[in-house]
Amino acid sequence: MSATHVFTVTGMHCASCGILIDETLEEEVVGVQRAETSVRRGRTVVTADDTVDPAVIAAAITTAGYQAALSSKT
């Protein structure tokens, strides 16, 4: 099964920031199926296996150079 997590992300300034976050999550976090970041909205929507801890996703965003906080899980 999969789960969708929405993160509020700060520190993004351009489209390249969003691309970096998406690539980091999809390539480096095992179980992430898809990441979609909107710089304008300041959020990242992540679809991942339901076994992936949202804290791991937030940590990966932080490691990429941004601040992330879980907004909701759907």
C-alpha positions in Angstrom: 0.0 0.0 0.0 1.0 3.6 -0.4 0.4 6.8 1.5 0.5 10.4 0.5 2.3 12.9 2.8 2.2 16.7 2.4 5.1 18.7 3.7 5.4 22.5 4.1 8.9 23.4 2.7 10.7 26.7 3.3 13.9 28.0 1.8 13.0 27.4 -1.9 13.7 30.2 -4.3 13.3 28.8 -7.8 12.1 25.9 -9.9 15.5 24.3 -9.5 14.9 24.0 -5.8 11.8 22.0 -6.4 13.5 19.7 -8.9 16.4 19.1 -6.5 13.9 18.1 -3.7 12.0 15.8 -6.1 15.1 14.1 -7.4 16.5 13.7 -3.9 13.4 12.0 -2.6 12.8 9.8 -5.6 16.4 8.7 -5.9 17.6 8.5 -2.3 14.7 7.6 -0.1 13.8 3.9 -0.5 10.0 3.5 -0.9 9.3 6.9 -2.3 7.3 6.4 -5.5 6.7 10.0 -6.5 7.5 13.5 -5.2 5.9 16.7 -6.5 7.2 20.0 -5.2 5.5 23.4 -5.8 7.9 26.3 -5.1 5.0 28.7 -5.4 2.9 26.9 -2.8 5.9 26.0 -0.6 5.0 22.4 -0.4 6.0 18.9 -1.5 3.5 16.1 -2.0 5.1 12.6 -1.6 3.6 9.3 -2.4 5.5 6.5 -0.7 5.1 3.0 0.6 3.1 3.1 3.8 6.2 1.7 5.7 8.2 4.9 5.0 8.5 7.1 8.1 7.6 10.7 7.2 10.5 11.8 9.4 12.9 10.1 7.0 11.3 12.1 4.1 11.6 15.4 6.1 15.2 14.6 7.0 16.0 14.0 3.3 14.5 17.4 2.4 16.5 19.0 5.2 19.7 17.3 4.0 19.0 18.8 0.5 19.2 22.2 2.1 15.6 23.1 3.0 13.3 23.1 6.0 10.4 20.7 6.0 7.4 20.0 8.3 4.7 17.4 7.8 1.4 19.1 7.0 -0.8 16.1 6.5 -1.1 12.5 5.6 -3.8 11.3 3.2 
